[in-house]
Each structure stands twice: as C-alpha cells, then as structure tokens.
C-alpha cells in the first residue's frame, strides 16, 4: 500500500512539474510518435505526459473545471463524446466520485450501443467495411480499427478517413510487403483504440479472433453499407458483365447464409463458387448484377465506380 501511495505521489509531482515549467497546453497536440522523445528529454513517464495531454484537452473545453474532475473525464476519448456527456450531466456539481461513476456508465452504454455515439454514415461504414476488408484488433482492454487498400484505392482510404475523423488516427501510411515474389503496396488507415470498437469486435469475431458473418450482422446491412462491402470485396468482370464478391475468409455455411440473405432481402440469387481447393466466393448472374448495381450506385464514390463496371470520375 505504501508503494502504491508513493507511485501516486510521484505522478502528481511529475504532473505539477509539467504544469509549472512548461504549461499544460504545450502537450495538447503532441503526436503519438513524439511522446517517447519528450519522455526521454524531460525524464518524465509517458503516462504522465498522457495525463497532461488529457488535462489540456478537457480544460480547453471547460477551463474552470476543478482538476480533481479532469481525471474522471479523461477516459472519455473525443470532443464529441465530452460535449454529449456534459449535456446529460452537470460536471461542475457532481462530486469526483459520482462523476467517475457516470463516466463509466456512459462508456459502457456506448460500447453496448454504438449508435449512441456514431452517425448513421459512420455506423454504415464500420459495418460495411468490417464485413469486407477491415480488421478490428484487440489491444489490451479496448480495440483499434484498421483498413488497408491498394494504391489504386488511395482515394477510397482517404474517404474512409474523412468519415471517421471524429476518432484519433495514426494517419494513412504506405505499407510494402512481398507476396508470392511480388511487391505489394497498400495504404493503411489505423484508428487508435476506442471502446466503441469493442462492439464490432464482439459482433464479428469469435474468441480465437476469427472473423465470421452472422444473421445479426447481415440484418444491419442497408444499401449504403452494402455498397461499401462491394467496394471492399467486390470485383466487376467487364467481359462477362457480372460481379464477384471475394468473401474468401468465410465458410461454406456462412456463404449459404449470405446467399439466403440476398435472396430474401433483394431477390438476388448469387452462386457460391469454390477456387484453389479452399476459397469460397459469390458470383452474381448478369441480370442480378444489373439489379445489384442499381441498389448500390447512389452510394458509390466517384473513384470506385469501376467496381460496378463504370468509369471513375
């Protein structure tokens, strides 16, 4: 117990030093990659620098708030959430203990129902791209979100970044790797951990980290999220004039489920194909392809129109 008290005292002393010698606002916009350099230069733990960043972020919105309440609010990740939370709770009247409890309840509610935080467009994007190319990765308590696309699809990645700019990202980065003797270039967008992504991790992945598709997921897909799924996994065969969904990671049973969903919701009946003795995929007949294109066309961004057999703008 004595050691824990000493650790807490040291943290407080370090934070006081940052306030007095440098000013909290100096650390507000510190990039993630610069934190280690500052940690070494100032000989102050990174956790303290993170606390200084959180304090600066919160006091920029609520400058007269007592510092005892800042710690509780610091676990609310974004400005949108802070504003939303303060509309529902009087942060100046609640005690520090009561505020901590309210914040914990607020975070839990978002984790269980992301629509409390996300716009319809953000939600549709996360559903549509997670069933497609995106990954939701477990990182300690919370999850991060990653999506990567080819160089040709850079504008598509930028479009996704613009929609999700509510969240803190590490930016779009070029990644290179060798695959079967070929150099593969991709643009990756990584979004830092957030409790809202925990919902999508539980929705799409099992305990072993394998992605699945379920009726619960499919029932949440609308024409806009379907268009995103198509842009992620779809491919248009110009000569044959049909669309293929390269849903290679899903099982035969999951493909049968997806096929039934298309039949029941859109009166489309894709064929389940099998290639390389291990991958399943969906192929839409020419007539069904034309119907599918009409469903998704209003939501396809200009740089991805080739996915439905049209010229990019």
VODO-283174 format. One record per residue: residue in three letters; residue number from 1; x, y, z of N, C-alpha, C in turn. Coordinates in pm, whole numbers, plus 50000, padded with zeros to 5 digits. Each point is the difference from the previous one (the first is absolute). Layout:
// VODO-283174
PT   type   seq     n.x     n.y     n.z    ca.x    ca.y    ca.z     c.x     c.y     c.z
PT    ALA   NUM       X       Y       Z       X       Y       Z       X       Y       Z
...
// end
This chain:
// VODO-283174
PT   type   seq     n.x     n.y     n.z    ca.x    ca.y    ca.z     c.x     c.y     c.z
PT    UNK     1   50084   49880   50000   49916   50120   50000   50088   50126   50000
PT    UNK     2   50108   49993   50078   50090   50113   50009   50063   50028   49864
PT    UNK     3   50037   49894   49926   50061   50017   49868   49903   50064   49902
PT    UNK     4   49872   49958   50006   49898   50056   49911   49981   50149   50027
PT    UNK     5   50000   50037   50125   49986   50142   50037   50118   50081   49948
PT    UNK     6   50120   49941   50006   50119   50069   49951   49993   50019   49849
PT    UNK     7   49952   49896   49928   49984   50011   49855   49904   50111   49965
PT    UNK     8   49887   50005   50071   49901   50106   49976   50059   50138   50027
PT    UNK     9   50077   50010   50110   50062   50128   50035   50099   50044   49892
PT    UNK    10   50076   49904   49947   50096   50031   49895   49930   50051   49874
PT    UNK    11   49887   49936   49967   49923   50042   49882   49950   50143   50016
PT    UNK    12   49949   50030   50119   49950   50135   50028   50113   50100   49990
PT    UNK    13   50116   49965   50056   50115   50091   49996   50047   50025   49857
PT    UNK    14   50005   49893   49920   50039   50015   49860   49903   50091   49925
PT    UNK    15   49871   49981   50023   49899   50080   49932   50009   50146   50042
PT    UNK    16   50022   50022   50129   50019   50138   50049   50120   50066   49933
PT    UNK    17   50105   49922   49981   50119   50054   49935   49969   50043   49856
PT    UNK    18   49925   49917   49929   49963   50035   49862   49916   50126   49997
PT    UNK    19   49909   50013   50095   49913   50119   50006   50083   50126   50022
PT    UNK    20   50094   49994   50094   50075   50118   50041   50109   50038   49900
PT    UNK    21   50074   49900   49951   50117   50029   49919   49968   50016   49851
PT    UNK    22   49897   49932   49954   49975   50000   49856   49861   50049   49961
PT    UNK    23   49905   49985   50091   49861   50033   49966   49932   49882   49934
PT    UNK    24   49882   49968   50043   49930   49882   49952   49974   50005   49850
PT    UNK    25   49969   50117   49948   49961   50011   49859   50112   49961   49904
PT    UNK    26   50123   50003   50048   50114   49960   49916   49986   49856   49952
PT    UNK    27   49929   49918   50078   49992   49856   49971   49869   49959   49934
PT    UNK    28   49912   50097   49980   49866   49966   49952   50001   49932   49864
PT    UNK    29   50079   50052   49907   50000   49947   49863   50125   49917   49971
PT    UNK    30   50059   49946   50103   50119   49918   49983   49964   49872   49925
PT    UNK    31   50072   49973   49891   49974   49880   49922   50046   49878   50076
PT    UNK    32   49931   49888   49972   50030   49876   50071   50146   49960   49987
PT    UNK    33   50055   50017   49880   50137   49959   49977   50103   50086   50073
PT    UNK    34   49957   50122   50044   50092   50090   50069   50000   49981   50151
PT    UNK    35   49907   49920   50049   49989   49984   50145   50126   49940   50061
PT    UNK    36   50057   49900   49934   50120   49935   50055   50117   50097   50007
PT    UNK    37   50014   50084   49896   50108   50098   49998   49985   50098   50117
PT    UNK    38   49878   50049   50022   49974   50092   50110   50024   49931   50134
PT    UNK    39   49959   49874   50007   50021   49922   50123   50148   49994   50035
PT    UNK    40   50085   49976   49901   50145   49990   50025   50061   50137   50027
PT    UNK    41   49957   50101   49924   50057   50134   50016   49970   50058   50138
PT    UNK    42   49877   49978   50049   49959   50060   50127   50014   49906   50119
PT    UNK    43   50034   49872   49971   50011   49898   50105   49869   49991   50081
PT    UNK    44   49892   49992   49927   49867   49989   50060   49926   49884   49935
PT    UNK    45   49934   49915   50078   49931   49883   49943   49898   50040   49894
PT    UNK    46   49984   49912   49900   49905   50027   49893   49856   50010   50052
PT    UNK    47   49969   49923   50105   49865   50006   50056   49969   50140   50052
PT    UNK    48   50101   50067   50055   49980   50137   50049   49980   50096   49884
PT    UNK    49   50075   49981   49892   49984   50084   49882   49860   49982   49943
PT    UNK    50   49951   49875   50002   49864   49973   49951   49897   50071   50089
PT    UNK    51   50023   50000   50131   49909   50070   50091   50001   50150   49973
PT    UNK    52   50117   50053   49968   50009   50143   49967   49923   50031   49872
PT    UNK    53   50011   49912   49902   49924   50018   49876   49849   49999   50027
PT    UNK    54   49956   49903   50080   49857   49990   50033   49952   50124   50074
PT    UNK    55   50082   50046   50093   49962   50119   50078   49987   50121   49910
PT    UNK    56   50094   50017   49908   49995   50113   49907   49877   49991   49910
PT    UNK    57   49971   49880   49953   49884   49979   49912   49870   50036   50071
PT    UNK    58   49985   49956   50122   49874   50022   50074   49988   50145   50045
PT    UNK    59   50110   50058   50049   49993   50139   50047   49983   50099   49884
PT    UNK    60   50034   49959   49878   49975   50088   49885   49850   50017   49977
PT    UNK    61   49923   49900   50042   49855   50007   49988   49934   50055   50126
PT    UNK    62   50056   49964   50115   49942   50039   50129   50110   50061   50087
PT    UNK    63   50041   50123   49971   50118   50061   50065   49987   50019   50150
PT    UNK    64   49878   50007   50054   49984   50024   50144   49977   49871   50078
PT    UNK    65   50010   49887   49932   49975   49872   50067   50113   49967   50097
PT    UNK    66   49962   49952   50118   50100   49962   50101   50082   49882   49948
PT    UNK    67   50130   50004   50027   50089   49895   49949   49964   49862   50056
PT    UNK    68   49936   49995   50115   49960   49871   50057   49897   49929   49914
PT    UNK    69   49928   50077   49919   49899   49940   49912   50056   49965   49862
PT    UNK    70   50114   50059   49967   50060   49977   49869   50037   49853   49982
PT    UNK    71   50053   49937   50104   50044   49862   49991   49886   49908   49959
PT    UNK    72   49883   50021   50059   49884   49916   49965   49960   50021   49855
PT    UNK    73   50000   50124   49954   49958   50029   49864   50103   49957   49896
PT    UNK    74   50123   49979   50042   50107   49970   49904   49979   49866   49929
PT    UNK    75   49918   49911   50057   49976   49871   49934   49895   50011   49890
PT    UNK    76   49938   50117   49986   49913   50026   49885   50089   50047   49886
PT    UNK    77   50000   49927   49890   50106   50010   49901   49997   50125   49911
PT    UNK    78   49881   50044   49961   49994   50103   49896   49918   50120   50042
PT    UNK    79   50019   50108   49927   49927   50123   50031   49850   49982   49982
PT    UNK    80   49959   49927   49898   49857   49977   49980   49937   49931   50121
PT    UNK    81   50070   49902   50054   49949   49928   50117   49995   50091   50123
PT    UNK    82   50104   50082   50017   50003   50090   50114   49881   50095   49998
PT    UNK    83   49972   50055   49883   49887   50091   49987   49869   49928   50025
PT    UNK    84   49990   49879   49946   49879   49920   50020   49981   49967   50147
PT    UNK    85   50109   49962   50066   49992   49963   50141   49959   50119   50086
PT    UNK    86   50055   50116   49972   49972   50117   50083   49860   50056   49976
PT    UNK    87   49939   49964   49888   49860   50037   49980   49907   49920   50089
PT    UNK    88   50046   49881   50037   49919   49909   50081   50036   50008   50149
PT    UNK    89   50117   50055   50033   50047   50000   50138   50062   50136   50035
PT    UNK    90   49972   50047   50119   50057   50126   50048   50136   49970   50063
PT    UNK    91   50106   50015   49922   50133   49962   50047   50053   50093   50108
PT    UNK    92   49938   50117   50018   50046   50094   50102   49939   49970   50137
PT    UNK    93   49885   49933   50000   49932   49972   50126   50027   49860   50053
PT    UNK    94   50027   49906   49910   50025   49863   50042   50132   49991   50077
PT    UNK    95   50001   49918   50104   50126   49975   50070   50092   49920   49910
PT    UNK    96   50127   49998   50032   50097   49926   49918   49963   49852   49994
PT    UNK    97   49954   49945   50112   49962   49858   50005   49876   49975   49913
PT    UNK    98   49899   50087   50013   49878   49985   49921   50027   50019   49852
PT    UNK    99   50091   50092   49968   50036   50025   49861   50068   49878   49940
PT    UNK   100   50088   49938   50076   50068   49878   49954   49898   49892   49967
PT    UNK   101   49901   49984   50084   49897   49899   49979   49918   50029   49875
PT    UNK   102   49964   50127   49981   49922   50040   49884   50078   49977   49870
PT    UNK   103   50128   50033   50003   50085   49980   49882   50009   49851   49965
PT    UNK   104   50016   49917   50102   50008   49855   49978   49871   49948   49937
PT    UNK   105   49886   50048   50048   49870   49959   49944   49986   50049   49855
PT    UNK   106   50047   50120   49974   49992   50060   49866   50082   49917   49901
PT    UNK   107   50121   49967   50036   50087   49919   49913   49939   49864   49973
PT    UNK   108   49945   49940   50102   49939   49868   49986   49881   50004   49907
PT    UNK   109   49920   50104   50009   49882   50011   49913   50040   50012   49853
PT    UNK   110   50110   50072   49972   50048   50015   49862   50057   49868   49949
PT    UNK   111   50069   49930   50088   50058   49871   49962   49891   49899   49964
PT    UNK   112   49888   50009   50068   49889   49907   49975   49911   50046   49886
PT    UNK   113   49993   50131   49977   49915   50054   49893   50073   50116   49931
PT    UNK   114   50083   49970   49900   50081   50104   49934   49917   50111   49935
PT    UNK   115   49876   49972   49970   49917   50103   49935   49976   50120   50092
PT    UNK   116   50026   49984   50128   49990   50114   50091   50107   50104   49970
PT    UNK   117   50107   49955   49937   50112   50089   49969   50015   50025   49850
PT    UNK   118   49988   49895   49920   50031   50008   49858   49886   50060   49919
PT    UNK   119   50036   50070   49893   49901   50042   49902   49958   49878   49918
PT    UNK   120   49892   50010   49926   49956   49889   49915   50107   49965   49898
PT    UNK   121   50065   50103   49943   50104   49974   49900   50119   49928   50062
PT    UNK   122   50043   50044   50118   50112   49934   50068   49966   49853   50030
PT    UNK   123   49879   49978   50048   49960   49862   50034   49995   49913   49875
PT    UNK   124   49941   50052   49892   49991   49922   49876   50139   49969   49946
PT    UNK   125   50091   50096   50010   50136   49977   49954   50067   49889   50081
PT    UNK   126   49988   50005   50131   50065   49900   50084   49942   49861   49978
PT    UNK   127   49868   49991   49982   49939   49870   49972   50044   49950   49862
PT    UNK   128   49988   50086   49899   50028   49959   49863   50145   49963   49975
PT    UNK   129   50092   50074   50063   50142   49973   49975   50055   49890   50091
PT    UNK   130   49936   49978   50116   50047   49892   50087   49959   49864   49945
PT    UNK   131   49884   49992   49937   49965   49875   49932   50088   49982   49877
PT    UNK   132   50059   50112   49954   50091   49996   49886   50145   49989   50041
PT    UNK   133   50079   50105   49972   50146   49992   50015   50054   50041   50136
PT    UNK   134   49920   50068   50080   50053   50058   50124   50023   49895   50108
PT    UNK   135   50083   50036   50094   50027   49916   50118   49976   50081   50126
PT    UNK   136   49941   49936   50100   49986   50059   50132   50090   49918   50092
PT    UNK   137   50101   50063   50053   50104   49927   50074   49992   50030   50150
PT    UNK   138   50011   49894   50078   49999   50015   50145   50134   50055   50047
PT    UNK   139   49994   50106   50081   50121   50060   50057   49973   50025   50147
PT    UNK   140   50047   49906   50085   49972   50009   50142   49849   50006   50023
PT    UNK   141   49952   50105   50063   49857   50007   50035   49913   50038   49881
PT    UNK   142   50046   50092   49918   49921   50050   49888   50059   49956   49866
PT    UNK   143   49925   50029   49894   50039   49955   49866   50036   50116   49910
PT    UNK   144   50081   49970   49900   50034   50098   49896   49941   49952   49867
PT    UNK   145   49993   50092   49905   49940   49971   49870   50105   50024   49892
PT    UNK   146   50009   49906   49906   50095   50015   49889   49934   49958   49870
PT    UNK   147   50028   50077   49895   49959   49961   49866   50112   50035   49905
PT    UNK   148   50023   49914   49902   50104   50023   49902   49950   49972   49859
PT    UNK   149   50045   50080   49904   49960   49982   49860   50119   50023   49909
PT    UNK   150   49985   49961   49876   50109   50013   49903   50026   50146   49967
PT    UNK   151   50111   50022   49933   50037   50136   49960   49891   50063   49913
PT    UNK   152   49941   49920   49916   49893   50049   49913   49882   50054   50080
PT    UNK   153   49983   49949   50120   49885   50035   50083   50034   50101   50110
PT    UNK   154   50106   50076   49980   50041   50097   50102   49889   50099   50033
PT    UNK   155   49929   50048   49897   49891   50095   50025   49889   49937   50084
PT    UNK   156   49983   49870   49983   49900   49927   50080   50040   49998   50147
PT    UNK   157   50129   49978   50025   50050   50004   50139   49983   50140   50057
PT    UNK   158   50031   50102   49922   49985   50138   50045   49855   50032   50030
PT    UNK   159   49909   49947   49922   49856   50018   50024   49960   49940   50134
PT    UNK   160   50051   49881   50029   49970   49936   50129   50059   50080   50116
PT    UNK   161   50121   50051   49980   50062   50081   50105   49918   50126   50027
PT    UNK   162   49951   50062   49895   49922   50122   50017   49872   49974   50080
PT    UNK   163   49936   49887   49973   49877   49965   50072   50029   49972   50146
PT    UNK   164   50112   49936   50028   50032   49959   50136   50095   50098   50069
PT    UNK   165   50005   50124   49954   50095   50096   50057   49962   50043   50141
PT    UNK   166   49884   49957   50047   49962   50020   50140   50098   49929   50093
PT    UNK   167   50059   49891   49949   50091   49920   50081   50145   50039   49970
PT    UNK   168   50085   49974   50098   50142   50030   49984   50066   49889   49918
PT    UNK   169   50068   50039   49894   50064   49902   49913   50151   50021   49997
PT    UNK   170   50068   49902   49946   50143   50011   49978   50029   50042   49856
PT    UNK   171   49894   50043   49931   50016   50044   49862   50004   49884   49903
PT    UNK   172   50000   50033   49873   50009   49898   49894   50147   49977   49969
PT    UNK   173   50041   49874   50005   50142   49968   49979   50015   49895   49891
PT    UNK   174   50103   50018   49920   50031   49903   49895   50072   49880   50061
PT    UNK   175   49951   49881   49968   50060   49877   50050   50045   49914   49881
PT    UNK   176   50115   49937   50013   50052   49916   49892   50035   49862   50055
PT    UNK   177   49963   49896   49924   50037   49864   50039   50011   49913   49875
PT    UNK   178   50078   49893   50013   50015   49905   49890   49898   49889   50014
PT    UNK   179   49930   49969   49891   49901   49893   49999   50016   49920   49871
PT    UNK   180   50039   49873   50017   50022   49912   49883   50097   50060   49900
PT    UNK   181   50102   50068   50052   50103   50057   49914   49968   50137   49944
PT    UNK   182   49886   50056   50038   49960   50132   49950   49999   50101   50114
PT    UNK   183   50040   50123   49968   49994   50108   50098   49858   50057   50002
PT    UNK   184   49937   49995   50116   49862   50048   50015   50002   50131   50078
PT    UNK   185   49944   50105   49941   49988   50129   50066   49856   50023   50045
PT    UNK   186   49981   50035   50124   49866   50030   50049   50004   50126   50086
PT    UNK   187   49887   50069   50003   49983   50114   50089   49914   49956   50117
PT    UNK   188   50057   50013   50120   49930   49958   50122   49954   50120   50081
PT    UNK   189   49880   49988   50053   49947   50098   50093   49980   49932   50133
PT    UNK   190   50073   50045   50101   49987   49947   50136   49932   50104   50089
PT    UNK   191   49896   49958   50069   49933   50087   50096   50030   49949   50140
PT    UNK   192   50040   50090   50086   50043   49961   50135   49888   49932   50078
PT    UNK   193   50038   49934   50106   49903   49924   50079   49886   50089   50050
PT    UNK   194   49882   49942   50000   49881   50068   50049   49900   49893   50042
PT    UNK   195   49929   50026   50108   49905   49900   50051   49885   49974   49905
PT    UNK   196   49969   50093   49909   49891   49976   49905   50034   49883   49907
PT    UNK   197   50129   49980   49972   50040   49890   49911   49986   49864   50068
PT    UNK   198   49988   49998   50133   49980   49873   50069   49871   49932   49955
PT    UNK   199   49899   50083   49970   49873   49947   49952   50020   49922   49870
PT    UNK   200   50074   50059   49906   50020   49937   49870   50091   49878   50010
PT    UNK   201   50090   50003   50094   50084   49881   50023   49913   49883   50046
PT    UNK   202   49912   50023   50095   49912   49894   50050   49900   49955   49892
PT    UNK   203   49957   50095   49917   49901   49969   49898   50057   49910   49891
PT    UNK   204   50125   50024   49961   50056   49932   49883   50095   49885   50033
PT    UNK   205   50059   49999   50119   50109   49905   50027   49965   49903   50113
PT    UNK   206   50055   49878   49989   49985   49906   50111   50116   50016   50097
PT    UNK   207   50005   49917   50101   50102   50013   50104   50141   49972   49948
PT    UNK   208   50009   49928   49889   50132   49972   49940   50043   50109   49903
PT    UNK   209   49917   50102   49984   50034   50111   49912   49969   49975   49854
PT    UNK   210   49913   49903   49970   49962   49971   49861   49873   50077   49967
PT    UNK   211   50003   50067   49884   49884   50078   49959   49890   49910   49943
PT    UNK   212   49876   50030   50036   49885   49924   49951   49893   50097   49951
PT    UNK   213   49907   49946   49923   49881   50076   49963   49878   49926   50055
PT    UNK   214   49907   50075   50057   49882   49943   50063   49876   50072   49949
PT    UNK   215   49884   49942   50033   49874   50064   49963   49987   50135   50069
PT    UNK   216   50050   50010   50123   49995   50127   50072   50074   50109   49924
PT    UNK   217   50112   49965   49941   50078   50096   49921   49926   50034   49871
PT    UNK   218   49958   49900   49927   49935   50022   49871   49874   50084   50015
PT    UNK   219   49928   49981   50109   49876   50076   50021   50027   50148   50022
PT    UNK   220   50126   50037   50026   50034   50140   50019   50051   50067   49872
PT    UNK   221   50012   49922   49895   50053   50054   49875   49888   50061   49917
PT    UNK   222   50020   50124   49961   49906   50072   49914   50070   50029   49867
PT    UNK   223   49933   50064   49903   50066   50025   49870   50132   50073   50010
PT    UNK   224   50012   50094   50094   50127   50074   50011   50112   49912   50053
PT    UNK   225   49974   49924   50106   50105   49911   50052   50029   49887   49901
PT    UNK   226   49898   49959   49924   50022   49900   49895   50093   50055   49893
PT    UNK   227   49985   50128   49966   50088   50061   49899   50145   50002   50048
PT    UNK   228   50020   50020   50130   50135   50001   50057   50057   49859   49999
PT    UNK   229   49918   49904   50035   50042   49860   49994   50042   49964   49857
PT    UNK   230   49921   50044   49903   50033   49973   49859   50132   50066   49961
PT    UNK   231   50019   50125   50042   50126   50069   49967   50120   49932   50065
PT    UNK   232   49980   49938   50115   50108   49927   50067   50026   49865   49932
PT    UNK   233   49894   49918   49986   50016   49861   49958   49957   49973   49857
PT    UNK   234   49931   50095   49938   49944   49976   49867   50100   50016   49887
PT    UNK   235   49970   49931   49891   50082   50010   49878   49907   49986   49881
PT    UNK   236   50015   50091   49903   49914   49997   49882   50076   49940   49881
PT    UNK   237   49942   49894   49944   50059   49937   49881   49943   50068   49877
PT    UNK   238   50078   50084   49936   49948   50082   49889   49955   49915   49881
PT    UNK   239   50074   49897   49968   49965   49919   49884   49870   49923   50023
PT    UNK   240   49987   49941   50120   49882   49920   50030   49885   50083   50058
PT    UNK   241   50033   50122   50045   49902   50094   50055   49931   49946   50126
PT    UNK   242   50079   49941   50088   49945   49958   50129   50094   50042   50113
PT    UNK   243   49943   50003   50120   50074   50037   50121   50029   49877   50084
PT    UNK   244   50121   49995   50053   50041   49895   50094   50031   50065   50133
PT    UNK   245   49955   49938   50107   50041   50039   50135   50107   49903   50046
PT    UNK   246   50121   50051   50022   50111   49914   50046   49996   49986   50151
PT    UNK   247   49901   49926   50045   49977   49980   50143   50075   49874   50047
PT    UNK   248   50128   49997   49969   50080   49877   50014   50015   49950   50143
PT    UNK   249   49990   50090   50097   50029   49958   50138   49881   49930   50067
PT    UNK   250   49883   50004   49936   49882   49941   50064   49980   49855   49957
PT    UNK   251   49935   49924   50085   49978   49857   49977   49888   49977   49899
PT    UNK   252   49984   49875   49956   49890   49964   49911   49866   50033   50065
PT    UNK   253   49986   49966   50128   49874   50027   50071   49971   50150   50005
PT    UNK   254   50103   50080   50017   49981   50145   50004   49963   50053   49860
PT    UNK   255   50057   49941   49896   49961   50039   49864   49855   49963   49971
PT    UNK   256   49958   49887   50051   49859   49960   49982   49908   50097   50073
PT    UNK   257   50043   50046   50116   49923   50100   50075   49992   50131   49922
PT    UNK   258   50113   50045   49946   50002   50125   49922   49911   49986   49876
PT    UNK   259   50007   49886   49933   49918   49976   49882   49852   50012   50034
PT    UNK   260   49957   49937   50110   49859   50007   50041   49961   50145   50031
PT    UNK   261   50093   50073   50062   49971   50140   50035   49977   50083   49874
PT    UNK   262   50084   49983   49899   49981   50072   49874   49868   49962   49935
PT    UNK   263   49965   49873   50007   49875   49954   49940   49879   50060   50069
PT    UNK   264   50003   50002   50133   49885   50047   50076   49988   50152   50000
PT    UNK   265   50113   50070   50006   49994   50146   50011   49993   50070   49866
PT    UNK   266   50073   49948   49899   50010   50072   49873   49953   49918   49879
PT    UNK   267   49955   49880   50025   49958   49911   49890   50115   49977   49902
PT    UNK   268   50119   49988   50054   50120   49968   49922   50047   49861   50041
PT    UNK   269   50049   49922   49906   50040   49863   50032   50141   49971   49950
PT    UNK   270   50100   50043   50077   50139   49977   49957   50037   49852   50006
PT    UNK   271   50092   49962   49913   50054   49864   50000   50120   49994   50094
PT    UNK   272   50008   49892   50075   50117   49980   50087   50107   49926   49920
PT    UNK   273   50113   50066   49981   50110   49939   49926   50107   49948   50095
PT    UNK   274   50093   49921   49945   50107   49940   50079   50126   49998   49915
PT    UNK   275   50112   50052   50055   50123   50004   49922   50120   49964   50085
PT    UNK   276   50106   49960   49934   50127   49964   50064   49983   49896   50109
PT    UNK   277   49891   49923   49990   49971   49891   50094   49985   50045   50145
PT    UNK   278   49978   50134   50020   49985   50044   50138   49918   50128   50018
PT    UNK   279   49973   50077   49893   49932   50128   50015   49861   49997   49936
PT    UNK   280   49903   50053   50074   49866   50019   49946   49982   50147   49962
PT    UNK   281   49910   50023   49907   49970   50138   49959   49857   50003   49947
PT    UNK   282   49947   50120   49973   49866   50016   49945   50007   50063   49862
PT    UNK   283   49925   49945   49907   49994   50056   49865   49855   50030   49965
PT    UNK   284   49976   50123   49953   49865   50042   49964   49980   49986   49848
PT    UNK   285   49890   49943   49961   49968   49988   49858   49988   50140   49938
PT    UNK   286   50002   50006   49868   49998   50128   49931   49878   50082   50039
PT    UNK   287   49883   49937   50001   49877   50073   50036   50005   50046   50145
PT    UNK   288   50045   49914   50088   50009   50037   50142   50106   50107   50023
PT    UNK   289   50107   49995   49921   50103   50105   50010   49940   50135   49968
PT    UNK   290   49920   50007   49895   49937   50126   49961   49910   50052   50113
PT    UNK   291   49927   49909   50065   49913   50040   50111   50083   50048   50119
PT    UNK   292   50108   49927   50027   50088   50037   50111   50061   50139   49978
PT    UNK   293   50042   50027   49879   50058   50130   49967   49901   50112   50026
PT    UNK   294   49874   49979   49964   49898   50102   50023   49980   50027   50149
PT    UNK   295   50016   49898   50081   49984   50015   50145   50112   50084   50060
PT    UNK   296   50122   49975   49957   50116   50062   50066   50050   50126   49931
PT    UNK   297   49965   50020   49873   50057   50112   49923   49992   50135   50071
PT    UNK   298   49887   50036   50065   49993   50133   50064   50104   50024   50108
PT    UNK   299   50062   49892   50049   50093   50013   50113   50146   49975   49961
PT    UNK   300   50025   49965   49876   50137   49973   49956   50072   50131   49974
PT    UNK   301   50115   50019   50064   50073   50125   49980   50066   50000   49861
PT    UNK   302   50028   50116   49943   50048   50008   49861   50123   49915   49969
PT    UNK   303   50094   49991   50095   50124   49927   49972   49983   49848   50002
PT    UNK   304   49881   49953   50040   49977   49855   50010   49894   49951   49903
PT    UNK   305   49964   50080   49902   49893   49960   49907   50041   49881   49912
PT    UNK   306   50131   49979   49987   50044   49884   49922   49953   49869   50063
PT    UNK   307   49967   50003   50128   49951   49881   50069   49862   49957   49951
PT    UNK   308   49928   50091   49934   49869   49966   49944   50002   50011   49847
PT    UNK   309   50120   49995   49943   50013   49998   49856   49988   50133   49932
PT    UNK   310   50016   50110   50074   49990   50133   49943   50133   50072   50009
PT    UNK   311   50011   50110   49926   50124   50078   50001   50009   50084   50127
PT    UNK   312   50118   50004   50060   50022   50088   50113   49995   50145   49954
PT    UNK   313   49955   50086   50088   49995   50144   49968   50132   50065   50042
// end
